[in-house]
Structure formats: C-alpha cells, structure tokens
Amino acid sequence: MTDSPTYPAAAGDATRYARRMATDTLLKAQPRLAFLAAPAPEAQAARGQLVAVHGEHGPADADVLVALGGDGFMLQTLHRHGALCKPVFGMKFGTVGFLMNQQRIDSLVERIHAAEATVLRPLEMVVQTDSGASVGSLAYNEVSLLRQTRQAAHVRIDLNGQTRLDELICDGVLVATPAGSTAYNFSAHGPILPLGANVIALTPIAAFRPRRWRGAVLKADTEVRFTVLDPLKRPVSATADSHEVRDAVEIVIRESRDHTVTLLFDPEHNLEERMLAEQFTSG
C-alpha cells in the first residue's frame, strides 16, 4: 500500500487534520466527484447515471470519492485509495451496507454538503511467517487469526510486551476496530464498541481453553502480539480485512498513528446511530 502523507506525530492531531480536510471539502459549492462502482450491474448502471449528471474525475483529482456497492466494496475502496486522504461517500448497492448510505442517486451534492464526517483509524498488522517473510497490511474492520487445518490453533497473547494468556486453544482470535466491531467481531460474540471511545476489541473465536474466556476490551494504543504455538502441526493464517497471510508464526497488531480515512454519512442515519441501533435489533 502506498504510504500516506506525513501527519502530525500525535494520533489526535491526525484525526483533527482529517476532519478539517473533510470540512473544507464539504464547503465547496461543486465538489469534484470520483465515482467508483462494484461490478454488480445495478452499481454500474447507477455509476453511469451519476457520471452523466456530475461528470467524471479520477480519484486523485476528486474532492470526494463516491463508492457504489456494499461494505466489501467500501473496504476495497479504502484500501486502494485511502492514501489519497479523500473523504468517501458510500451508497448501498450490495448485500451488506453498514458503512454505506441509502441508495438514492438524486440530490447527491446536497447530501454531501449535509453529510457528517466520521474519521476512522485502521489497525496495522505485521506478520512473520514460517518462511521468514515479514508482511504488513492495514485493517479497517479487523485482523483475524484462523486455524488452517482441522487442528485447533494454540496461541499465546501478549499485550504491550506482557504475557496475558499463556495458551489460547481456539478456532481463532481477532482484534476489531470500533467501526469493525459490528461485523465478524459481533458474530463471534464480541462487544460493539462506541466510536470515539479509543478502544479495540480482542475476541476469541470458538475458544476451547480457557473455555469461559470471552475476550477483552483494550485501550486503542495497546500493542497486541500473537505467537502461534506449534505452527508446523497447527498452522494459522492471519487476515487484515481481506488480505490473508498463510502460515503465520507471530502477528503484531496496533492502531495506526498516521493513517486515517474519512467516511461521510447522511445525518439522519450516521454511523454512530447505526452502531447503537444494532445493539437493539434481533434476528
């Protein structure tokens, strides 16, 4: 992934910088828009209609990126274009659209002007593999470890250099951001985390031992280190969103200090409200 521009050293400064950039963009009377669409015919058709009305700009030249698809396409857009530091307005043309606004192609500029900006900070994952390779990636939702075979994974967990769990026997374990806490983390019975709470979720997946361990809520600046025990007999993969690394032996995860992305949401259906509502729905 291309490195982002240099931000102020403090994580809080980077967040304020991203919000200021988004505010400047929203004040423009006619922001330049780049339309990015998932392969689905409905999304491609909507893109054609929007380009006919608003014109077309490349992502690097645009003020706002408009992503048409589902949550998977939104994550793909963030990974591909996050280094541009452009706010992203999503519209749902997919199966899951938690990170997207409602599908409505009229009054787009007015919606962008009225939108509320949410700044997200991804996780940074660095994986050491059994071949000696070191692989890094960003995760806007979660970093997940999963067993590669029928054998349960055996994993040691260190937090800020201190061993907290000598051995977790499980199908896997994950670390989720607040924005990603409603996804895989929630399905694995992890907590939904409020935006802006400066915490991350550490959640086991089908833990066998300790049988009653349900995970932990950690400060966002915690360094999480997973060490795979017996990696030859019990191989484990590590995945940052959709980027999978096989045969991992050590995985270090921390919240990024110098990468942010800004999502734009309709004020009546902003991300914070969706996360709250998710906790009171069933089915």
Secondary structure, DSSP 8 states (H G I E B T S, - for coil): --------SSHHHHHHHHHHHHHHHHT-SS--EEEEE-SSHHHHHHHHHHHHHH----TTT-SEEEEEE-HHHHHHHHHHHGGG---EEEEE-SS--TTSB-S--TTHHHHHHH-EEEEE--EEEEEEETTS-EEEEEESSEEEEEESSSS-EEEEEEETTEEEEEEEEEEEEEEE-TGGGGTHHHHTT-----TTS-EEEEEEEEEEESTT---EEEETT--EEEEESSTTTS-EEEEETTEEESSEEEEEEEE-SS--EEEEE-GGG-HHHHHHHHTT---
